[in-house]
């Protein structure tokens, strides 16, 4: 068995772009409860998220982005537009994780090629189901490691 095969999880970094501390704690609790040990890097808004992604080694590859939409300074849709216009970051795998059920937000997010749009219906079991689904996702798919 190789060292990679013996690891209980895939080395996928989670960039959580979320301004709400309660939601961050919910995600962290769900990951812990599911025994998902992937590293988490947090940004409080789109500007901070982009800055981290553009700083070498701040967010190790491969990574997925969990992106809230309603944030100060730069919201999630603005960050998505910046990501998709950046030749280095345009292939980032992004899941929107938000309270917004607005059709226009969903349409714009998918036009920006998100991997999924997930509505935060509740904390607790809701986050547990979401994190379980994401864990299965990154175990099955191959994510880009480099540019």
N, C-alpha and C positions, 0 to 999 in steps of 0.2 A: 504494500500500500504506500503510495506517495504521500509526502507531507500535505499536499493539497487535498487529497482524498480523505485524510484523517481529520481535517478541520470540520467542526460541527456546522459551520456556516460559510457561505461564500464571502470573500473579502470585497464587499460592495459598500462604499461609503454612502451615507444618507446625508444629503444637504437639505436641512429642514428650514425653509424660508417662511417664518411665522412670527408675528409680533405678539401674539397672545400667550403669556406664560402658562396659563391653565391648559391650553391646547398642547403646548410643548410637553408639559408634565404628563398629559394623557397619552401622548405618543410614546414617551419614555417608559411609562408604566406598562403600556401594552407590549412594548418590545421586551421588557424585563420579564413579564409574565409568560410570554411565549418563548423565553430563553433565546432571543435573537440578540446576538452580541455584536452586530455590525456597528462600526463607529458612526457617530452622529456629529455633524458640524451644523451649528445653528447660525442663521442670519435673521435679523429682525425686520428687514424690508428688502425690496428688490435691489436697491443700491448696494447694500452690504453684501447681498448674495452674489451680485456680479463682481464686486471687488474681490471676494473670496475665490471665485472661480478663475479670475484672471491672475491671481497670485500663485506662482508655482508652489506646489505641494500643500497648499492650504486645504484643498479638497482632493484627497488622493483618488485616482482612477482605479477601477471603474466606479462610477457613482450614479445615483439617481437623485432627482430633485423632487421633494415634496413641497409644493408651492401654494401658499395661501393667496387669495386674490385681494382681500381688503386689508391693505397695510398703508402706513404713512409713507411720506416721501416718494417712493416708487412702488406702485401696486403690482400685483402679480401679472396682470395682462401687459403692463408696460415692461416688466422684466422679460416676459416671454418674447415680446417684439424685439427687445435688445439681443436676447440670446439667439434668436433665429437670424438676425442680421449680422452676427459676429461669426466670421468663417471658422474660428477655432472652437466656438461653443455651440454652433448651430445644430450639432447632432446630439446634444444632451437629451437624456431621457427624463421627461418631466411628467409628474402626476400632479394635477391640481387637487388640492385638499382644502375645501372651502365651505362656508355656510351658504354661499350664493346658489340659489336654484334658478336664477334668471336665465331665460333662454338665450338672451344676447351674450351673456358671459360664456355659456356653454359653447355656442357657435364660434365665438372669437377664439376660445381656447383650442378647439379642435382645428380651426383654420391655422393655428400656430403649431399644429402637429403634436399635441400632447398625447401621451400614452394612455391617459385615462383622466376622467373628471369625476371626482368623488366628493359627495356632499357630506359634510360632518353633521350627521343627524343628532349625535349625542356623544358625550364622553363615555368612558368606561367600556362597555361591550362594543360600542360602535368603533372605537379606536382599535380594540382587540381584533375585530373582524377585518378592518382595513389593513392593519399591520400583518396579519396572517396571510391575507391575499398578496400583499407586496412581497413577503418572504417567499411565497411560492413562485411569484413572478421572477425574481432575480435568481432563483435556483434553477429555473428552466431555461431562461433566455441567455444568450451570449451578449454581454455589454461591451461597448468599445473601451479598450484600455488606453489607447493612445490616439493621437491625432493623425 
